[in-house]
Amino acid sequence: MTLHIDPSLLMAILSLVAGILILIRPRLLNYIVAIYLIVIGVLGLLAHW
């Protein structure tokens, strides 16, 4: 059984979680932005692979 997740849905969920975490702990902003950019970059590379 394979699970297919639409990349736009995944990006929306990641954005929502990141926004909530930033509101709760503003000091996490640097880490959240870095992780978000890495994930978006990896998804972009996998989409073109």
Secondary structure, 3 states (H helix, E strand, C coil): CCCCCCHHHHHHHHHHHHHHHHHHCHHHHHHHHHHHHHHHHHHHHHHHC
